[in-house]
């Protein structure tokens, strides 16, 4: 089920909110679990089954870790969700690269025949982090299975994050399970959902239409090629921003505060700063559970490349994603090496260069390495600077989106504590939802749903 669908907005969300806020307090977590599992399993029961099995596995081994050798138990606990992730997400890629024949593929037919479960990378990382934190003593083993299931399956963040830690949610889940009054800020929640829906349907999906107008590698000008790449850059920005904002708003409606996962990343001053702003919870997860554990800064260059190869692989099972991750790792190392010189650049120039580097890497999300090379060569050939596929309307739209990204500080209008005039008007928010719902049938799936 999609946030940007009539089924979700008109039926599912109102029903689960009504039930959640009217049932006895002790039944809230159960309602949240049932609703979240329905939300996730609406398309297919197989991904739902493995989600529940992953939680059962982590729950049981978390309790066993108190009585048996904790290192062995946590190893088993982490292995299952990561094995499920590998079988559904990376098995086909691995078999292809080792040249496996039909007889070998027949052995794994079940896993190869199932469509990639939405959000599997997100919940697998949450389950793994819970097990590691239990082992490290950060969290005690959870003995309330419904509470642990509610944490992992909570539908606002299940498909595309943020990747929450159990210590961030445990106290909140206890609170909603014990107090009638949840002190929900409905105006703030509606504001976040309305801006998110508008950003997705009206901005991200419009940019998507501008990306798919033609084959970049075939007979197009340098300027057309760059504008298409720029369109995708804004598409993925607003697509992920919209999901992150909607998730915060939906969480607020249930009295649960989700962490900020997106902090104006296109205003980053360098590539290291970019990864402190883009997908904050993935960056912190890889830092705490991977980077530090393989040696951290002791072997900085090697470990950075390993982490960014993992970042690329996390985003997709393909060499194009691995190259994308290493591309980012390379530029992080370039900044680390030349930090003294880079930091002397004027702020606007540092932001522009970082944005250009990020933008030129995004086509690897939807192009193989060969076509991607053709795109980059086309852009930097400067052989034809005329417009064949774009016109003034597209340039105007990209200019408006650029102004939104680079000039409108979210601390002044989205995360503001004082009213920001018309941008905090419920009339405006209702209008944005109305406009989004008018075009929701033409809306596309969130890009990060496939991760």
Secondary structure as UniProt FT lines:
FT   TURN            3..4
FT   HELIX           7..12
FT   HELIX           13..22
FT   HELIX           25..27
FT   HELIX           28..41
FT   HELIX           45..64
FT   TURN            65..67
FT   HELIX           70..85
FT   HELIX           86..90
FT   HELIX           91..97
FT   TURN            98..99
FT   HELIX           102..107
FT   HELIX           109..113
FT   TURN            118..119
FT   HELIX           120..136
FT   HELIX           145..153
FT   HELIX           155..158
FT   TURN            159..160
FT   HELIX           166..176
FT   TURN            177..178
FT   HELIX           186..198
FT   HELIX           199..204
FT   HELIX           205..211
FT   TURN            212..213
FT   TURN            216..217
FT   HELIX           222..253
FT   TURN            254..255
FT   HELIX           265..267
FT   HELIX           271..274
FT   TURN            275..277
FT   HELIX           280..286
FT   HELIX           287..291
FT   HELIX           292..294
FT   HELIX           296..299
FT   HELIX           300..315
FT   HELIX           319..337
FT   HELIX           339..342
FT   TURN            343..344
FT   HELIX           347..362
FT   HELIX           363..365
FT   HELIX           369..381
FT   HELIX           392..407
FT   HELIX           410..413
FT   HELIX           421..424
FT   HELIX           426..438
FT   HELIX           440..442
FT   HELIX           447..450
//
